[in-house]
Amino acid sequence: MDTTQPIYLVGGSKGGVGKSMVTLALADHLQRRDTHAVLVETDTSNPDVMKALRDEMKCAAYDLDDADGWIGFVNFCDTHRGAAVIVNTAARNQTGVARYGGTLARTLDELERQLVVLWVINRQRDSLELLHIFGQTFPDTVTHVVRNGYFGTPDKFALYQESQLRKSIETKGRSLDFPDLADRVADELRSQRISIRKAAETMQIGQRAELFRWRELCDAMFSKVIGTDGPDREQ
């Protein structure tokens, strides 16, 4: 299977864990690596990520709560075979994944793509329970758990750290730490619905300094799982 242009699915299946910020950071990372990328937005009721990126890359929105949305999503991946596909998932999509996610799982070989999941968690138990359910639909997928630093340092994620799920994840993937971004900068990104690239050009000097610091930390995190040699397995 060709793994050079994967489908990167940013999941979490609940609101407020930071999926949109991880998606924006991933898009920025790939853009600056000169990787051709396209975006699939599945939060059709509040498509903020698509609004931020639509002037910089090809974007499409699909409702993954029904079968037609999954069919359209798979066809979009087929049409853009030369591009990495970034998927920003909606909080409500867990039921749709369970019912119709097999549409994607069954076509990955034909698409010649690898599905790579970045599962964003906070410190609550349901983040882990939802990941377990997701994994039943995509049992062979490489999944990386992303501890969002907004909710504290890695040692604060005690439920995940002590779980059997973490041991299972780390047999193929990694546990990653997404850096916290100062509220003033994060709030400006959200309110203006702009990309990281645009923000780096237009924000005031103080905000830009914080953004560049955060950007470097994001690059260090993504480089552990995105590279020509594949994911680094060392723990």
N, C-alpha and C positions, 0 to 999 in steps of 0.2 A: 504494500500500500504506500502511495506517495504521501509522505508526511511533511513536505516542504511548504504546502499551503493548507494548513488545517482550518477547521471550523473551531473558533474559540468561543465557547459559550460561557458567558458570565452569569452565574446563577446564584440562588439563595432562597428563592421561592417565598420570601416574605419581605414586606416593606421596611425601609429604614436601616438596612444593614450596610448600605453603601455600594450597591451594584452599579449604579449610574456613574459614580466617581471612578470606580475601577475600570469601567468600560471606556470612559474618556481618557484615562491614563494609558490604557492599553492601545487605544487608537493613536494617541500621540507617540507612544513608544515605537509602534510599527511604522508610522509615517516617517519618523526621523531615522529609521533603519532603511528607508527607501523600499519598504515592502508594500506592494500594491494590496490594498485592503478595501473591503466593502462592509457596510453595516446593515444588519437586520435588526430592526426595532420591533419588539413584541409588546411593548407597553403602549398599545394603541390609544388609550384614553389620556395618557400624559407623556407624549413622545419627546421629552426634553433632550435626550441624547441625540436623536435624529435631527432636531432643530439646531443643535450646536454643531453638528458635523455635516449637514447636508450640502454646504458650499465647498467642502473639502474632499468628499468621497461619495461614491454612489451609495444611496440609502434606499431601503424598502421596508415597509411595515407589514407585519403579518400577525393576525390574531391566532395564537396557538391554543386557544380554548376550543377550537373546532378542527375537524379533519381537513377542511379546505385550506386553512391557514398553514398546516403542516405540508400539504401538497405544494402550495405556493412557495414556501420556504425551501423545500428540497429542490424545486425547479430553479429557484434563484441561485442556489449553490451550484447547480449544474451549468447554468448560463454563464456564471462568473468563475469558471474553473481556474483561471490564472490568478485569482485573488484570494488572499486570506479572508475568511468571513468572520466578522465579529458579531456576536449575537448578544444584545442587551435584553434580558428577560424581565417580564413583568412579575410583580409579586403574586399575582393570582394564577400563574401558569402551571402550578403543580398538578392540578386535576387534568389539564390538557396533556401534560407530559405522560401521565400514567395511562391515559386513554389512547393517545394518538402518537406518542413519541416513537413507537416502533416504526412509523413511516420513515423517520430519519435513520434509525438504527439499522433497518433492513437495506438501506440504499448506500451506506457509507463505502462499502467495497466498490460498488459500481461508480460512485462519485470519485473514487480514488482519493479519499480524504480521511484524515484522522480527526476525531472529535476530541478536543481538549477542553476540559471543564475547569473554570476558576470559580470555586464555590465560596462565596463571601459569607462570613459568619460574624455574629456578635457573641456575647457571652451566655446566651440563653440556650436552654436545652432543645427548643424546637428547631433551631438552626441545624442541629445534628440529626434530629429525627427526620426532617425534610430531606436531608442529604441521603439518608439511608433509603428512603422511598424512591428518590431519584435514581439511585444506583441500581435498583431492581429493573428499571427500564433499560439502562445502559451499563450492564455489568462489566463489559470489557473496556470501558472508556478510561483514559488517563485523567484522573481528577486531582486537582491541587486545592487544598483548603486555604483560604485567604483570611487570616485574622485581621480584622480592621482595627488599626491602631487608634481610631477615634474612641473605641470602647476600652482602651487600656493597653498596657504592655503584655507581651505574650504570656507571662506567668499568671495574668488575671483570667486567662481562658482555661480555668481549671477543669471544667467539665470535658472540654475537648482534649486537653493534655492527658487526662487520666482515662480516656475512653478507649475501648477496643477499636472503635471506628478510626481513630488516628493511626493505630498500628496497621490497620487494613489499607488506609489511604497511602501510607508511606511505603508500602510494598511496591507501588508503581509510580506514585506521584510525590508531592512534597507538601509540607506545611509552610506557608508563606506569611510574611508580615507586611501588610500594606501600611505605609507611613501615614500618620495623621497630618492633615493640612490645616493651617491656622484658620479659625472660623471666619475671619474677615475676608480671606482670599476665597475660601470655599463658598461663602455666601454670595460673593460677587460672581463667581462662576455660575452658580445656580440661578441667580436673579437675572443675569444678562443672557443666560443660555448660550454661552460661547465655548468654543473648544479650548483646549490647553494651548494649542499653537497660537490662536488669536489672543488669548489672555497674555501670553508671553510678549506679545507685540504692543498691547494697548493698556495694560494695567500700569498704575503708578509705580515708581521705583521701589518703594518699600514692599508692595505686594509682589512685584516681579522677583525681588530677591528671595522671598519666601517660596514663591512658586518654583524657582530654579533649584532651590535646596530640595524641595519635595520631589521635583522631577528626577533629580539624580538618584534619590532613594528608590523611586519607582523603577527606574532603569535597572538598578541593582537587583531588585526583586524579580522583575520580568526576565532578566538575563539568566536567571537560574532555571527557567523552564522554556525559554524561547531561544533557539540557537541552531546553527547548522549541524551541530553534533547531537542534538536532541537534549532532553532533560538530564540534568545532573542528579544522580541518584544518591549522592552522599548525604548523610543526615548528621 
